[in-house]
Amino acid sequence: MGEITTLFWDVGGVLLTNGWDYAERMRVVERFALEAEEFETRHAGLVAAFETNQVSLAEYLRQAVFYRPRPFSPNDWRRFMFAQSQPCPESIEIAQALARTRRYLMATINNESLELDVYRIRQFGLRKHFSAFYSSCFLGVSKPAAAIFERALDFTQRAPGECIMIDDRPENLVEPARLGMRTIRFESATRLRQELARHGVETGAAA
């Protein structure tokens, strides 16, 4: 394999906390006193379309929450939902250091609904470190399917062997590896530095 030119990053679980996974959903469900099992059933029927932008946040909420009157508004839900997102500072520090070198194309590949994805990119300043965002809501396909990785490779015009995919979920690394990309399972910022160095990508000493 040749020199690494491109780093693809997952967002939720690597750079930021997860946006709308089970733990986040349950905090919001508890806050608004919904019946968790009923909400999860409705969520399961919508999530694939929600994350590929076939269903907007407004429509998702209409079907999953506001199918009957509630003592709170969609805006109340949305604010609390978005507030669950928090940065992972040590990982962002690594991305920032790598972006400053200008040696690598920095991009993300993640599953996210449109409104939440745009909010997280803006709120946490990801545009400062990443040149492109290959999100399921923009591409209409989601991980772990091969198509989302293939499209990212097509858009960037990079050969698989010069790319690394960083993700915290093993199932999301199967297809990138099959395509010939190098993969790193994210476990911690310290481990990430070590794994990047193994591939010849130096991040500098941790602060």
N, CA, C and O of each residue as an XYZ file, in Angstrom:
828
protein
N       0.840     -1.197      0.000
C       0.000      0.000      0.000
C       0.877      1.249      0.000
O       1.980      1.263      0.548
N       0.344      2.310     -0.640
C       1.099      3.544     -0.744
C       0.920      4.446      0.460
O       0.414      4.043      1.507
N       1.346      5.662      0.274
C       1.273      6.661      1.337
C      -0.180      7.068      1.573
O      -0.982      7.141      0.642
N      -0.493      7.326      2.821
C      -1.840      7.771      3.173
C      -2.027      9.229      2.753
O      -1.214     10.094      3.077
N      -3.115      9.479      2.027
C      -3.444     10.846      1.609
C      -4.774     11.324      2.177
O      -5.051     12.523      2.198
N      -5.602     10.377      2.641
C      -6.988     10.708      2.975
C      -7.413     10.024      4.269
O      -7.175      8.832      4.461
N      -8.034     10.780      5.138
C      -8.549     10.249      6.398
C     -10.059     10.471      6.444
O     -10.538     11.605      6.429
N     -10.789      9.373      6.500
C     -12.244      9.419      6.645
C     -12.588      9.125      8.106
O     -12.117      8.140      8.674
N     -13.400      9.973      8.701
C     -13.745      9.868     10.113
C     -15.242      9.656     10.300
O     -16.056     10.318      9.656
N     -15.594      8.735     11.179
C     -16.947      8.700     11.719
C     -17.093      9.919     12.633
O     -16.097     10.453     13.120
N     -18.320     10.353     12.862
C     -18.552     11.505     13.741
C     -19.034     11.042     15.112
O     -18.319     11.200     16.102
N     -20.245     10.467     15.184
C     -20.775     10.025     16.463
C     -19.987      8.876     17.044
O     -19.818      7.840     16.402
N     -19.502      9.060     18.265
C     -18.696      8.029     18.911
C     -17.214      8.197     18.694
O     -16.417      7.472     19.290
N     -16.816      9.156     17.835
C     -15.396      9.417     17.579
C     -15.080     10.884     17.839
O     -14.311     11.206     18.744
N     -15.671     11.770     17.047
C     -15.423     13.208     17.194
C     -16.400     13.865     18.163
O     -16.052     14.789     18.898
N     -17.618     13.368     18.145
C     -18.675     13.864     19.031
C     -19.352     12.668     19.687
O     -19.161     11.525     19.273
N     -20.137     12.945     20.706
C     -20.992     11.886     21.228
C     -21.996     11.512     20.143
O     -22.172     12.254     19.177
N     -22.643     10.386     20.296
C     -23.645      9.989     19.322
C     -24.775     11.012     19.275
O     -25.103     11.646     20.278
N     -25.359     11.157     18.093
C     -26.396     12.164     17.939
C     -27.769     11.685     18.350
O     -28.479     12.387     19.070
N     -28.165     10.477     17.898
C     -29.528     10.024     18.161
C     -29.568      8.511     18.288
O     -30.422      7.849     17.698
N     -28.631      7.967     19.069
C     -28.617      6.545     19.366
C     -29.509      6.271     20.583
O     -30.167      7.170     21.106
N     -29.511      5.025     21.010
C     -30.451      4.606     22.050
C     -30.322      5.434     23.327
O     -31.330      5.873     23.880
N     -29.105      5.651     23.798
C     -28.925      6.387     25.060
C     -29.473      7.799     24.951
O     -30.121      8.290     25.875
N     -29.214      8.462     23.817
C     -29.708      9.822     23.628
C     -31.233      9.830     23.546
O     -31.893     10.694     24.125
N     -31.773      8.874     22.833
C     -33.232      8.806     22.719
C     -33.886      8.583     24.063
O     -34.916      9.189     24.358
N     -33.306      7.724     24.886
C     -33.908      7.432     26.176
C     -33.852      8.628     27.121
O     -34.749      8.808     27.945
N     -32.810      9.445     27.011
C     -32.767     10.662     27.843
C     -33.887     11.617     27.455
O     -34.510     12.239     28.315
N     -34.138     11.730     26.153
C     -35.195     12.625     25.702
C     -36.566     12.045     26.048
O     -37.458     12.770     26.487
N     -36.728     10.750     25.851
C     -37.987     10.089     26.205
C     -38.297     10.273     27.684
O     -39.438     10.551     28.054
N     -37.281     10.117     28.527
C     -37.480     10.302     29.967
C     -37.830     11.749     30.289
O     -38.712     12.011     31.107
N     -37.142     12.684     29.651
C     -37.398     14.109     29.905
C     -38.844     14.468     29.615
O     -39.445     15.260     30.340
N     -39.406     13.894     28.565
C     -40.768     14.252     28.169
C     -41.802     13.199     28.545
O     -42.951     13.254     28.105
N     -41.379     12.237     29.367
C     -42.279     11.242     29.961
C     -43.084     10.475     28.909
O     -44.297     10.314     29.042
N     -42.398     10.003     27.865
C     -43.040      9.150     26.876
C     -42.892      7.686     27.275
O     -42.067      7.338     28.121
N     -43.688      6.853     26.665
C     -43.578      5.417     26.872
C     -42.467      4.900     25.953
O     -42.595      4.933     24.729
N     -41.387      4.427     26.553
C     -40.163      4.138     25.804
C     -40.371      3.068     24.734
O     -39.910      3.235     23.605
N     -41.051      1.982     25.065
C     -41.208      0.888     24.099
C     -42.010      1.342     22.889
O     -41.676      0.997     21.755
N     -43.054      2.106     23.121
C     -43.877      2.601     22.015
C     -43.071      3.539     21.129
O     -43.143      3.456     19.903
N     -42.300      4.437     21.750
C     -41.477      5.355     20.967
C     -40.450      4.591     20.140
O     -40.259      4.888     18.961
N     -39.782      3.599     20.755
C     -38.760      2.846     20.042
C     -39.343      2.083     18.856
O     -38.688      1.952     17.822
N     -40.548      1.588     18.994
C     -41.201      0.898     17.879
C     -41.432      1.861     16.729
O     -41.168      1.533     15.572
N     -41.921      3.040     17.047
C     -42.153      4.041     16.001
C     -40.836      4.513     15.393
O     -40.735      4.688     14.179
N     -39.826      4.719     16.241
C     -38.505      5.124     15.750
C     -37.946      4.088     14.778
O     -37.421      4.447     13.725
N     -38.054      2.820     15.121
C     -37.482      1.758     14.292
C     -38.087      1.754     12.887
O     -37.408      1.423     11.915
N     -39.346      2.117     12.789
C     -39.989      2.152     11.490
C     -39.624      3.356     10.641
O     -39.928      3.399      9.449
N     -38.965      4.340     11.261
C     -38.650      5.597     10.573
C     -37.172      5.840     10.369
O     -36.791      6.626      9.502
N     -36.323      5.179     11.154
C     -34.922      5.585     11.238
C     -34.184      5.499      9.910
O     -33.396      6.391      9.593
N     -34.414      4.460      9.130
C     -33.691      4.338      7.859
C     -34.022      5.498      6.933
O     -33.127      6.075      6.315
N     -35.299      5.842      6.833
C     -35.710      6.971      5.993
C     -35.263      8.295      6.590
O     -34.915      9.220      5.856
N     -35.267      8.395      7.896
C     -34.858      9.620      8.594
C     -33.385      9.917      8.331
O     -33.022     11.063      8.065
N     -32.542      8.904      8.404
C     -31.100      9.112      8.254
C     -30.667      9.275      6.793
O     -29.540      9.691      6.527
N     -31.546      8.954      5.857
C     -31.213      9.151      4.436
C     -32.031     10.286      3.828
O     -32.116     10.412      2.607
N     -32.628     11.104      4.678
C     -33.333     12.325      4.289
C     -34.559     12.069      3.419
O     -34.949     12.923      2.624
N     -35.153     10.916      3.567
C     -36.445     10.664      2.942
C     -37.578     11.157      3.834
O     -38.700     11.376      3.377
N     -37.260     11.327      5.116
C     -38.202     11.840      6.101
C     -37.511     12.972      6.852
O     -36.420     12.785      7.390
N     -38.137     14.140      6.891
C     -37.563     15.289      7.598
C     -37.715     15.123      9.101
O     -38.445     14.249      9.569
N     -37.023     15.965      9.850
C     -37.180     15.940     11.307
C     -38.624     16.239     11.694
O     -39.163     15.607     12.602
N     -39.251     17.190     11.022
C     -40.642     17.528     11.341
C     -41.562     16.332     11.137
O     -42.440     16.066     11.957
N     -41.354     15.610     10.036
C     -42.202     14.451      9.760
C     -41.879     13.298     10.708
O     -42.779     12.581     11.145
N     -40.604     13.119     11.024
C     -40.210     12.102     12.003
C     -40.910     12.358     13.330
O     -41.468     11.439     13.930
N     -40.880     13.601     13.786
C     -41.516     13.922     15.064
C     -43.034     13.766     14.984
O     -43.667     13.324     15.943
N     -43.609     14.127     13.850
C     -45.062     13.970     13.706
C     -45.468     12.511     13.865
O     -46.461     12.197     14.521
N     -44.685     11.623     13.253
C     -45.043     10.206     13.302
C     -44.599      9.512     14.584
O     -45.284      8.608     15.061
N     -43.471      9.920     15.145
C     -42.915      9.211     16.305
C     -43.401      9.766     17.633
O     -43.453      9.039     18.625
N     -43.763     11.060     17.666
C     -44.100     11.714     18.936
C     -45.454     12.412     18.894
O     -46.292     12.199     19.770
N     -45.668     13.238     17.887
C     -46.830     14.132     17.897
C     -47.992     13.582     17.075
O     -48.714     14.333     16.421
N     -48.161     12.259     17.117
C     -49.320     11.626     16.506
C     -50.545     11.806     17.390
O     -51.660     11.451     17.006
N     -50.328     12.359     18.574
C     -51.431     12.773     19.455
C     -50.983     14.013     20.212
O     -49.787     14.300     20.240
N     -51.895     14.762     20.827
C     -51.510     15.999     21.525
C     -50.515     15.736     22.646
O     -50.589     14.727     23.347
N     -49.580     16.674     22.795
C     -48.562     16.579     23.835
C     -48.510     17.900     24.615
O     -48.844     18.949     24.063
N     -48.101     17.866     25.877
C     -47.984     19.095     26.671
C     -46.686     19.857     26.408
O     -46.325     20.748     27.177
N     -46.004     19.521     25.359
C     -44.775     20.200     24.966
C     -44.806     20.336     23.442
O     -45.603     19.679     22.773
N     -43.949     21.177     22.906
C     -43.971     21.471     21.478
C     -42.859     20.734     20.738
O     -41.913     20.263     21.369
N     -42.953     20.626     19.412
C     -41.841     20.082     18.636
C     -40.536     20.841     18.869
O     -39.467     20.230     18.885
N     -40.602     22.152     19.049
C     -39.385     22.925     19.314
C     -38.776     22.572     20.663
O     -37.553     22.554     20.798
N     -39.616     22.288     21.677
C     -39.095     21.843     22.975
C     -38.311     20.541     22.801
O     -37.204     20.395     23.319
N     -38.900     19.606     22.069
C     -38.247     18.320     21.825
C     -36.943     18.512     21.061
O     -35.905     17.960     21.426
N     -37.015     19.307     19.992
C     -35.850     19.518     19.145
C     -34.689     20.110     19.943
O     -33.555     19.652     19.805
N     -34.950     21.117     20.773
C     -33.881     21.744     21.560
C     -33.220     20.735     22.496
O     -31.995     20.697     22.605
N     -34.022     19.927     23.165
C     -33.456     18.961     24.105
C     -32.742     17.842     23.358
O     -31.708     17.348     23.809
N     -33.286     17.449     22.231
C     -32.665     16.424     21.390
C     -31.278     16.883     20.942
O     -30.309     16.136     21.073
N     -31.175     18.091     20.420
C     -29.907     18.604     19.927
C     -28.915     18.823     21.062
O     -27.706     18.703     20.862
N     -29.414     19.141     22.245
C     -28.536     19.412     23.383
C     -27.809     18.169     23.878
O     -26.873     18.279     24.669
N     -28.224     16.985     23.424
C     -27.541     15.766     23.847
C     -26.155     15.637     23.209
O     -25.312     14.896     23.713
N     -25.914     16.344     22.115
C     -24.631     16.258     21.418
C     -23.551     17.028     22.162
O     -23.739     18.185     22.539
N     -22.419     16.368     22.366
C     -21.281     16.995     23.030
C     -20.001     16.626     22.281
O     -19.948     15.582     21.631
N     -18.968     17.470     22.362
C     -17.713     17.154     21.667
C     -16.888     16.117     22.410
O     -17.051     15.931     23.616
N     -16.011     15.449     21.693
C     -14.976     14.589     22.271
C     -13.653     15.329     22.068
O     -12.999     15.134     21.043
N     -13.243     16.173     23.019
C     -12.143     17.123     22.794
C     -10.825     16.485     22.367
O     -10.123     17.050     21.528
N     -10.472     15.334     22.916
C      -9.186     14.727     22.584
C      -9.155     14.260     21.134
O      -8.121     14.362     20.474
N     -10.265     13.754     20.637
C     -10.326     13.327     19.247
C     -10.315     14.525     18.310
O      -9.651     14.507     17.273
N     -11.048     15.558     18.676
C     -11.069     16.770     17.854
C      -9.682     17.395     17.812
O      -9.281     17.944     16.786
N      -8.950     17.317     18.910
C      -7.584     17.844     18.937
C      -6.697     17.116     17.919
O      -5.872     17.741     17.252
N      -6.869     15.800     17.805
C      -6.094     15.039     16.823
C      -6.472     15.471     15.408
O      -5.602     15.696     14.567
N      -7.773     15.584     15.151
C      -8.218     16.016     13.828
C      -7.698     17.409     13.496
O      -7.281     17.679     12.370
N      -7.728     18.273     14.475
C      -7.239     19.642     14.280
C      -5.757     19.641     13.918
O      -5.333     20.349     13.005
N      -4.975     18.844     14.637
C      -3.530     18.783     14.376
C      -3.252     18.241     12.977
O      -2.371     18.742     12.279
N      -3.991     17.231     12.572
C      -3.792     16.661     11.242
C      -4.230     17.630     10.147
O      -3.583     17.721      9.104
N      -5.321     18.350     10.380
C      -5.779     19.325      9.392
C      -4.751     20.431      9.201
O      -4.555     20.927      8.091
N      -4.097     20.813     10.298
C      -3.095     21.897     10.211
C      -1.909     21.503      9.350
O      -1.267     22.373      8.761
N      -1.602     20.222      9.260
C      -0.451     19.802      8.448
C      -0.699     19.988      6.959
O       0.253     20.111      6.188
N      -1.956     20.010      6.544
C      -2.349     20.120      5.130
C      -1.812     18.953      4.290
O      -1.698     19.064      3.069
N      -1.490     17.862      4.933
C      -0.985     16.689      4.210
C      -2.106     15.746      3.778
O      -1.919     14.916      2.888
N      -3.264     15.877      4.409
C      -4.312     14.887      4.214
C      -5.633     15.549      3.839
O      -5.970     16.636      4.308
N      -6.365     14.855      2.979
C      -7.756     15.218      2.780
C      -8.521     14.686      3.981
O      -8.498     13.487      4.261
N      -9.188     15.567      4.676
C      -9.941     15.208      5.879
C     -11.431     15.255      5.550
O     -11.945     16.289      5.126
N     -12.118     14.136      5.747
C     -13.545     14.060      5.443
C     -14.230     13.146      6.445
O     -13.581     12.339      7.111
N     -15.544     13.278      6.544
C     -16.308     12.402      7.434
C     -17.217     11.500      6.618
O     -17.665     11.858      5.529
N     -17.479     10.317      7.170
C     -18.496      9.410      6.629
C     -19.332      8.979      7.819
O     -18.854      8.246      8.685
N     -20.576      9.429      7.868
C     -21.391      9.096      9.042
C     -22.865      8.996      8.692
O     -23.322      9.510      7.671
N     -23.594      8.318      9.569
C     -25.040      8.197      9.455
C     -25.680      9.265     10.331
O     -25.458      9.300     11.541
N     -26.472     10.131      9.717
C     -27.091     11.211     10.493
C     -28.271     11.774      9.722
O     -28.246     11.840      8.493
N     -29.300     12.177     10.446
C     -30.409     12.895      9.831
C     -29.961     14.314      9.471
O     -29.026     14.845     10.070
N     -30.628     14.916      8.498
C     -30.156     16.171      7.923
C     -30.038     17.303      8.937
O     -28.970     17.898      9.082
N     -31.124     17.601      9.635
C     -31.108     18.756     10.529
C     -30.104     18.591     11.654
O     -29.423     19.545     12.031
N     -30.011     17.386     12.190
C     -29.068     17.136     13.274
C     -27.635     17.188     12.762
O     -26.752     17.709     13.443
N     -27.400     16.655     11.575
C     -26.056     16.663     10.999
C     -25.573     18.097     10.777
O     -24.455     18.441     11.159
N     -26.402     18.922     10.170
C     -26.029     20.317      9.906
C     -25.763     21.046     11.218
O     -24.801     21.806     11.323
N     -26.610     20.818     12.214
C     -26.420     21.441     13.523
C     -25.076     21.043     14.123
O     -24.346     21.899     14.622
N     -24.743     19.764     14.082
C     -23.526     19.285     14.725
C     -22.277     19.786     13.999
O     -21.283     20.134     14.638
N     -22.326     19.823     12.683
C     -21.193     20.360     11.917
C     -20.933     21.810     12.296
O     -19.787     22.207     12.510
N     -21.998     22.600     12.380
C     -21.853     24.028     12.700
C     -21.521     24.247     14.173
O     -20.608     25.006     14.502
N     -22.252     23.590     15.048
C     -22.110     23.838     16.483
C     -20.713     23.522     16.990
O     -20.200     24.208     17.874
N     -20.097     22.487     16.434
C     -18.802     22.056     16.942
C     -17.641     22.386     16.000
O     -16.549     21.833     16.132
N     -17.884     23.279     15.064
C     -16.815     23.813     14.228
C     -16.098     22.795     13.375
O     -14.904     22.940     13.116
N     -16.800     21.762     12.931
C     -16.126     20.707     12.171
C     -15.645     21.183     10.804
O     -14.725     20.595     10.235
N     -16.250     22.228     10.277
C     -15.813     22.754      8.980
C     -14.366     23.249      9.026
O     -13.691     23.299      7.997
N     -13.901     23.609     10.202
C     -12.526     24.102     10.317
C     -11.504     22.998     10.072
O     -10.363     23.275      9.702
N     -11.909     21.760     10.274
C     -10.972     20.639     10.195
C     -11.237     19.697      9.025
O     -10.348     18.948      8.620
N     -12.455     19.727      8.479
C     -12.840     18.765      7.445
C     -13.282     19.482      6.176
O     -13.973     20.500      6.223
N     -12.865     18.923      5.042
C     -13.183     19.516      3.742
C     -14.493     19.013      3.165
O     -15.107     19.697      2.346
N     -14.934     17.830      3.576
C     -16.136     17.236      2.999
C     -16.842     16.385      4.046
O     -16.215     15.814      4.938
N     -18.178     16.315      3.910
C     -19.004     15.565      4.852
C     -19.892     14.607      4.051
O     -20.896     15.010      3.464
N     -19.496     13.332      4.043
C     -20.236     12.314      3.311
C     -21.212     11.636      4.276
O     -20.984     10.525      4.756
N     -22.293     12.342      4.535
C     -23.287     11.879      5.501
C     -24.404     11.130      4.780
O     -24.693     11.399      3.614
N     -25.021     10.199      5.480
C     -26.109      9.420      4.894
C     -27.234     10.325      4.407
O     -27.879     10.024      3.402
N     -27.478     11.432      5.107
C     -28.564     12.330      4.721
C     -28.279     13.045      3.409
O     -29.213     13.463      2.725
N     -27.006     13.195      3.042
C     -26.636     13.834      1.779
C     -26.544     12.828      0.634
O     -26.859     13.152     -0.511
N     -26.113     11.614      0.945
C     -25.852     10.625     -0.091
C     -27.013      9.668     -0.332
O     -27.067      9.011     -1.371
N     -27.944      9.583      0.620
C     -29.079      8.688      0.460
C     -28.771      7.233      0.716
O     -29.606      6.368      0.449
N     -27.591      6.944      1.229
C     -27.203      5.587      1.624
C     -26.498      5.684      2.966
O     -25.988      6.746      3.323
N     -26.464      4.596      3.705
C     -25.907      4.658      5.053
C     -24.984      3.481      5.327
O     -25.059      2.440      4.674
N     -24.116      3.672      6.306
C     -23.259      2.585      6.781
C     -24.135      1.535      7.458
O     -25.148      1.885      8.063
N     -23.776      0.279      7.372
C     -22.505     -0.281      6.898
C     -22.453     -0.642      5.422
O     -21.509     -1.315      5.006
N     -23.430     -0.223      4.603
C     -23.461     -0.599      3.187
C     -22.223     -0.106      2.455
O     -21.716      0.980      2.739
N     -21.745     -0.893      1.529
C     -20.549     -0.530      0.764
C     -20.742      0.746     -0.034
O     -19.784      1.482     -0.270
N     -21.985      1.020     -0.457
C     -22.239      2.138     -1.378
C     -21.786      3.484     -0.822
O     -21.300      4.325     -1.579
N     -21.933      3.706      0.475
C     -21.550      5.010      1.016
C     -20.038      5.207      0.951
O     -19.571      6.321      0.717
N     -19.273      4.144      1.154
C     -17.814      4.229      1.070
C     -17.375      4.349     -0.385
O     -16.444      5.090     -0.700
N     -18.046      3.624     -1.262
C     -17.728      3.716     -2.686
C     -17.974      5.121     -3.209
O     -17.188      5.636     -4.003
N     -19.049      5.736     -2.773
C     -19.338      7.101     -3.230
C     -18.312      8.091     -2.701
O     -17.899      9.001     -3.419
N     -17.898      7.919     -1.453
C     -16.866      8.803     -0.906
C     -15.569      8.677     -1.700
O     -14.904      9.677     -1.971
N     -15.214      7.461     -2.071
C     -14.014      7.253     -2.889
C     -14.183      7.883     -4.274
O     -13.251      8.487     -4.805
N     -15.369      7.737     -4.851
C     -15.623      8.332     -6.163
C     -15.534      9.853     -6.103
O     -14.923     10.476     -6.972
N     -16.138     10.448     -5.084
C     -16.147     11.900     -4.977
C     -14.748     12.461     -4.744
O     -14.390     13.509     -5.282
N     -13.969     11.757     -3.941
C     -12.628     12.263     -3.627
C     -11.594     11.853     -4.657
O     -10.498     12.412     -4.690
N     -11.932     10.871     -5.510
C     -10.996     10.350     -6.510
C      -9.713      9.845     -5.858
O      -8.609     10.068     -6.355
N      -9.889      9.161     -4.733
C      -8.777      8.526     -4.033
C      -8.818      7.023     -4.240
O      -9.889      6.421     -4.315
N      -7.650      6.432     -4.330
C      -7.563      4.974     -4.355
C      -7.794      4.451     -2.942
O      -7.352      5.082     -1.981
N      -8.474      3.317     -2.787
C      -8.743      2.805     -1.444
C      -7.495      2.664     -0.583
O      -7.534      2.959      0.612
N      -6.380      2.214     -1.175
C      -5.176      1.954     -0.403
C      -4.521      3.172      0.190
O      -3.653      3.046      1.054
N      -4.922      4.376     -0.258
C      -4.333      5.585      0.313
C      -5.259      6.231      1.342
O      -5.031      7.361      1.775
N      -6.312      5.496      1.729
C      -7.314      6.029      2.659
C      -7.369      5.214      3.943
O      -7.133      4.006      3.942
N      -7.683      5.897      5.035
C      -7.977      5.243      6.312
C      -9.400      5.608      6.713
O      -9.791      6.773      6.640
N     -10.174      4.613      7.138
C     -11.496      4.834      7.713
C     -11.421      4.606      9.212
O     -10.991      3.547      9.667
N     -11.847      5.618      9.986
C     -11.825      5.557     11.451
C     -13.268      5.485     11.928
O     -14.065      6.372     11.622
N     -13.611      4.448     12.669
C     -14.991      4.271     13.143
C     -14.957      3.486     14.449
O     -14.076      2.654     14.663
N     -15.922      3.759     15.314
C     -15.959      3.048     16.598
C     -16.733      1.730     16.521
O     -16.712      0.950     17.473
N     -17.417      1.472     15.403
C     -18.227      0.261     15.302
C     -17.602     -0.720     14.309
O     -17.418     -0.382     13.140
N     -17.282     -1.909     14.758
C     -16.622     -2.882     13.870
C     -17.406     -3.160     12.595
O     -16.812     -3.350     11.534
N     -18.728     -3.187     12.687
C     -19.530     -3.511     11.506
C     -19.401     -2.450     10.410
O     -19.658     -2.720      9.237
N     -18.998     -1.242     10.808
C     -18.820     -0.180      9.819
C     -17.442     -0.196      9.163
O     -17.161      0.626      8.291
N     -16.596     -1.112      9.572
C     -15.252     -1.209      9.009
C     -15.092     -2.402      8.064
O     -14.061     -2.545      7.407
N     -16.103     -3.245      8.001
C     -16.017     -4.446      7.161
C     -15.922     -4.069      5.689
O     -15.011     -4.527      4.998
N     -16.831     -3.254      5.199
C     -16.845     -2.906      3.779
C     -15.659     -2.036      3.365
O     -15.092     -2.266      2.297
N     -15.261     -1.043      4.170
C     -14.048     -0.306      3.797
C     -12.837     -1.221      3.643
O     -12.050     -1.057      2.710
N     -12.683     -2.176      4.545
C     -11.552     -3.113      4.450
C     -11.667     -3.970      3.186
O     -10.672     -4.220      2.506
N     -12.870     -4.411      2.883
C     -13.067     -5.227      1.676
C     -12.732     -4.430      0.415
O     -12.230     -4.984     -0.564
N     -13.012     -3.134      0.448
C     -12.721     -2.273     -0.699
C     -11.232     -1.957     -0.825
O     -10.787     -1.434     -1.846
N     -10.471     -2.275      0.214
C      -9.041     -2.028      0.184
C      -8.581     -0.841      0.985
O      -7.404     -0.483      0.949
N      -9.501     -0.218      1.717
C      -9.122      0.884      2.595
C      -8.490      0.326      3.855
O      -8.799     -0.793      4.263
N      -7.620      1.087      4.466
C      -7.116      0.721      5.785
C      -8.146      1.179      6.822
O      -8.851      2.166      6.612
N      -8.223      0.471      7.912
C      -9.261      0.769      8.899
C      -8.671      0.854     10.299
O      -7.704      0.169     10.634
N      -9.281      1.715     11.103
C      -8.934      1.831     12.518
C     -10.231      1.828     13.312
O     -11.115      2.656     13.090
N     -10.327      0.892     14.232
C     -11.461      0.926     15.147
C     -11.122      1.883     16.291
O     -10.147      1.686     17.016
N     -11.941      2.916     16.436
C     -11.694      3.906     17.479
C     -12.087      3.353     18.843
O     -13.208      2.883     19.040
N     -11.135      3.417     19.791
C     -11.401      3.023     21.175
C     -11.097      4.161     22.135
O     -11.795      4.337     23.133
N     -10.066      4.930     21.840
C      -9.695      6.088     22.654
C      -8.783      6.963     21.813
O      -8.240      6.522     20.800
N      -8.620      8.212     22.243
C      -7.731      9.122     21.519
C      -6.289      8.617     21.554
O      -5.573      8.718     20.558
N      -5.866      8.080     22.682
C      -4.507      7.560     22.807
C      -4.269      6.418     21.829
O      -3.251      6.371     21.138
N      -5.218      5.506     21.786
C      -5.111      4.373     20.864
C      -5.147      4.842     19.420
O      -4.449      4.293     18.567
N      -5.961      5.859     19.143
C      -6.046      6.379     17.778
C      -4.705      6.933     17.322
O      -4.292      6.698     16.187
N      -4.020      7.670     18.197
C      -2.694      8.190     17.847
C      -1.745      7.041     17.494
O      -0.983      7.117     16.529
N      -1.810      5.992     18.288
C      -0.929      4.848     18.060
C      -1.230      4.171     16.733
O      -0.315      3.816     15.989
N      -2.506      3.991     16.439
C      -2.899      3.316     15.202
C      -2.572      4.165     13.979
O      -2.133      3.639     12.956
N      -2.782      5.459     14.079
C      -2.417      6.337     12.966
C      -0.910      6.285     12.712
O      -0.469      6.217     11.565
N      -0.131      6.318     13.786
C       1.319      6.250     13.639
C       1.758      4.956     12.968
O       2.724      4.941     12.205
N       1.044      3.871     13.255
C       1.361      2.577     12.640
C       1.188      2.633     11.126
O       1.833      1.892     10.385
N       0.310      3.520     10.685
C       0.084      3.705      9.253
C       0.901      4.871      8.679
O       0.693      5.281      7.538
N       1.831      5.397      9.485
C       2.680      6.474      9.011
C       2.082      7.862      9.112
O       2.587      8.806      8.505
N       1.001      7.993      9.882
C       0.337      9.287     10.061
C       0.665      9.789     11.457
O       0.128      9.297     12.450
N       1.552     10.772     11.522
C       1.986     11.298     12.814
C       1.091     12.450     13.253
O       0.832     13.373     12.482
N       0.624     12.391     14.484
C      -0.299     13.404     15.004
C       0.377     14.370     15.959
O      -0.243     15.340     16.394
N       1.644     14.123     16.295
C       2.298     14.940     17.303
C       2.002     14.424     18.684
O       1.095     13.613     18.870
N       2.766     14.892     19.662
C       2.591     14.437     21.054
C       1.291     14.958     21.609
O       0.877     16.075     21.298
N       0.638     14.145     22.437
C      -0.579     14.600     23.125
C      -0.234     15.724     24.070
O       0.839     15.734     24.672
N      -1.158     16.690     24.204
C      -0.926     17.818     25.104
C      -0.938     17.361     26.544
O      -0.759     18.173     27.451
